[in-house]
Amino acid sequence: MSIALVIPDRKLDTLVEKLSALLPGVLIQQWPDYSAPEQVQMAVVWKQPHGSLAALSHLKSLQSFGAGVDSIVSDPTLPDLPLSRIVDPALASSMVNYLAGIVLHYQLRLDLFQRQQQQQLWKPKSPRSIQQICVLGLGELGQAAAQHFLQQGYRVSGWSRSLKQLEAIQCYAGDAGFKEAVSAADLVICLLPLTPDTTNFLNTERLSAFKQGAILVNVARGAIVDDAALLAALDSGQLQAACLDVFREEPLPATDPYWQHPAVLVTPHCSAVTNVDTAIHQIVENYQRTLNGLPLKHLVNRERGY
């Protein structure tokens, strides 16, 4: 019995230690140094190199090491096996804390005051009026964010692929619904999954539906935003600011215009990081379910991509 960890470019000592403690007698192997690939029955994956699972001849299930699975399902060599993702209250809490801080950052005009500091300008201004927030994507993280801002007294709208019913939140779906969802929002938070349908979703047409001078916060995936369209919207004043935590290429290349754009806040994909202490129990439970022939918890619909 064995689990394979196919998670490049991360220190996995803590994960290996905790898995070994909770699953005594189970061999924990790490790509690329599989010692007994034929024993692996579940692989824990995250941005796995294409072809990295080919040697695991008795593989029965796949477990994402995060909430998103776009980098996993885009692998053309991915075996057709049940795939689960992490659904973790700690992940939602981390995301909500990040978003709450970003909204206050803009409400208190800290972006403006930082630019004024660089120019040695002393110009007090009252807080920005941010009264309505729109959340694009109403999965676990999107619902947690929407509920938080509702409880803080904001008006909240939400948009998703299929229409949701959430108490006190005006929910929309479809192209016509998108325009209604964003048109009155002072700040729009993107928490959509990355799928073929959402690649370049925030393009020129959709950004033009935003309220003039709105702020965009993208904590989903970089490829959801048409970068040229966003830069044009910022330069024209259609949007007054954007906070971007995710990008098409990470780390963000030194030559990328986002680094130096005065209306862009760049953060290094830190809005919600998988917490090993809480995620470990989902991994262990899904491994045990794999051994017992039971359905995995938090299964991904491979056709929808989430």
Solvent accessible surface area in square Angstrom, and as a share of the most:
residue,aa,sasa,rsa
1,M,121,0.54
2,S,0,0.00
3,I,0,0.00
4,A,0,0.00
5,L,1,0.00
6,V,0,0.00
7,I,7,0.03
8,P,32,0.20
9,D,151,0.78
10,R,103,0.38
11,K,181,0.77
12,L,14,0.07
13,D,96,0.50
14,T,69,0.40
15,L,4,0.02
16,V,34,0.19
17,E,123,0.55
18,K,64,0.27
19,L,0,0.00
20,S,50,0.32
21,A,78,0.61
22,L,76,0.38
23,L,12,0.06
24,P,108,0.68
25,G,80,0.77
26,V,15,0.09
27,L,71,0.35
28,I,25,0.13
29,Q,5,0.02
30,Q,70,0.31
31,W,79,0.28
32,P,86,0.54
33,D,115,0.60
34,Y,41,0.15
35,S,88,0.57
36,A,14,0.11
37,P,37,0.23
38,E,91,0.41
39,Q,78,0.35
40,V,0,0.00
41,Q,35,0.15
42,M,0,0.00
43,A,0,0.00
44,V,0,0.00
45,V,0,0.00
46,W,28,0.10
47,K,102,0.43
48,Q,6,0.03
49,P,44,0.28
50,H,112,0.50
51,G,34,0.32
52,S,9,0.06
53,L,11,0.05
54,A,89,0.69
55,A,58,0.45
56,L,8,0.04
57,S,85,0.55
58,H,112,0.50
59,L,19,0.09
60,K,97,0.41
61,S,2,0.01
62,L,0,0.00
63,Q,0,0.00
64,S,0,0.00
65,F,7,0.03
66,G,3,0.03
67,A,24,0.18
68,G,21,0.20
69,V,4,0.02
70,D,21,0.11
71,S,32,0.21
72,I,0,0.00
73,V,45,0.26
74,S,77,0.50
75,D,6,0.03
76,P,110,0.69
77,T,73,0.43
78,L,21,0.10
79,P,41,0.26
80,D,132,0.69
81,L,42,0.21
82,P,66,0.42
83,L,1,0.00
84,S,0,0.00
85,R,47,0.17
86,I,0,0.00
87,V,32,0.18
88,D,7,0.04
89,P,110,0.69
90,A,31,0.24
91,L,8,0.04
92,A,21,0.16
93,S,59,0.38
94,S,40,0.26
95,M,6,0.03
96,V,20,0.11
97,N,101,0.52
98,Y,33,0.13
99,L,0,0.00
100,A,25,0.19
101,G,39,0.38
102,I,15,0.08
103,V,2,0.01
104,L,94,0.47
105,H,35,0.15
106,Y,2,0.01
107,Q,36,0.16
108,L,86,0.43
109,R,43,0.16
110,L,82,0.41
111,D,15,0.08
112,L,36,0.18
113,F,65,0.27
114,Q,103,0.46
115,R,71,0.26
116,Q,16,0.07
117,Q,140,0.62
118,Q,140,0.62
119,Q,112,0.50
120,Q,170,0.75
121,L,75,0.37
122,W,228,0.80
123,K,119,0.50
124,P,110,0.69
125,K,112,0.48
126,S,81,0.52
127,P,84,0.53
128,R,23,0.08
129,S,80,0.51
130,I,7,0.04
131,Q,98,0.44
132,Q,26,0.12
133,I,0,0.00
134,C,0,0.00
135,V,0,0.00
136,L,0,0.00
137,G,4,0.03
138,L,3,0.01
139,G,39,0.38
140,E,84,0.38
141,L,35,0.18
142,G,2,0.02
143,Q,59,0.26
144,A,30,0.23
145,A,0,0.00
146,A,0,0.00
147,Q,60,0.27
148,H,40,0.18
149,F,3,0.01
150,L,46,0.23
151,Q,139,0.62
152,Q,110,0.49
153,G,67,0.65
154,Y,32,0.12
155,R,136,0.50
156,V,8,0.05
157,S,3,0.02
158,G,0,0.00
159,W,18,0.06
160,S,5,0.03
161,R,148,0.54
162,S,62,0.40
163,L,103,0.51
164,K,65,0.28
165,Q,156,0.69
166,L,32,0.16
167,E,155,0.69
168,A,77,0.60
169,I,10,0.05
170,Q,107,0.47
171,C,17,0.10
172,Y,42,0.16
173,A,31,0.24
174,G,36,0.35
175,D,104,0.54
176,A,77,0.60
177,G,7,0.07
178,F,4,0.02
179,K,108,0.46
180,E,103,0.46
181,A,0,0.00
182,V,0,0.00
183,S,58,0.37
184,A,51,0.39
185,A,0,0.00
186,D,22,0.11
187,L,0,0.00
188,V,0,0.00
189,I,0,0.00
190,C,0,0.00
191,L,21,0.10
192,L,8,0.04
193,P,46,0.29
194,L,36,0.18
195,T,15,0.09
196,P,124,0.78
197,D,114,0.59
198,T,15,0.09
199,T,61,0.35
200,N,61,0.31
201,F,13,0.06
202,L,0,0.00
203,N,43,0.22
204,T,95,0.55
205,E,116,0.52
206,R,57,0.21
207,L,2,0.01
208,S,72,0.47
209,A,22,0.17
210,F,7,0.03
211,K,82,0.35
212,Q,127,0.56
213,G,21,0.20
214,A,1,0.01
215,I,1,0.01
216,L,0,0.00
217,V,0,0.00
218,N,1,0.01
219,V,7,0.04
220,A,7,0.06
221,R,49,0.18
222,G,6,0.06
223,A,19,0.15
224,I,0,0.00
225,V,3,0.02
226,D,41,0.21
227,D,42,0.22
228,A,73,0.57
229,A,9,0.07
230,L,0,0.00
231,L,32,0.16
232,A,59,0.45
233,A,9,0.07
234,L,13,0.06
235,D,106,0.55
236,S,83,0.54
237,G,32,0.30
238,Q,33,0.15
239,L,1,0.00
240,Q,80,0.36
241,A,2,0.02
242,A,0,0.00
243,C,0,0.00
244,L,4,0.02
245,D,0,0.00
246,V,3,0.02
247,F,20,0.08
248,R,119,0.44
249,E,108,0.48
250,E,64,0.29
251,P,125,0.79
252,L,18,0.09
253,P,43,0.27
254,A,96,0.75
255,T,129,0.75
256,D,35,0.18
257,P,78,0.49
258,Y,7,0.03
259,W,116,0.41
260,Q,158,0.70
261,H,30,0.13
262,P,92,0.58
263,A,19,0.15
264,V,20,0.11
265,L,48,0.24
266,V,34,0.20
267,T,20,0.12
268,P,113,0.71
269,H,57,0.25
270,C,60,0.36
271,S,3,0.02
272,A,22,0.17
273,V,85,0.49
274,T,22,0.13
275,N,63,0.32
276,V,35,0.20
277,D,81,0.42
278,T,54,0.31
279,A,0,0.00
280,I,5,0.02
281,H,109,0.49
282,Q,31,0.14
283,I,0,0.00
284,V,16,0.09
285,E,62,0.28
286,N,2,0.01
287,Y,1,0.00
288,Q,83,0.37
289,R,64,0.23
290,T,13,0.07
291,L,62,0.31
292,N,105,0.54
293,G,69,0.67
294,L,95,0.47
295,P,91,0.57
296,L,14,0.07
297,K,83,0.35
298,H,68,0.30
299,L,88,0.44
300,V,12,0.07
301,N,61,0.31
302,R,83,0.30
303,E,171,0.76
304,R,107,0.39
305,G,8,0.07
306,Y,67,0.25
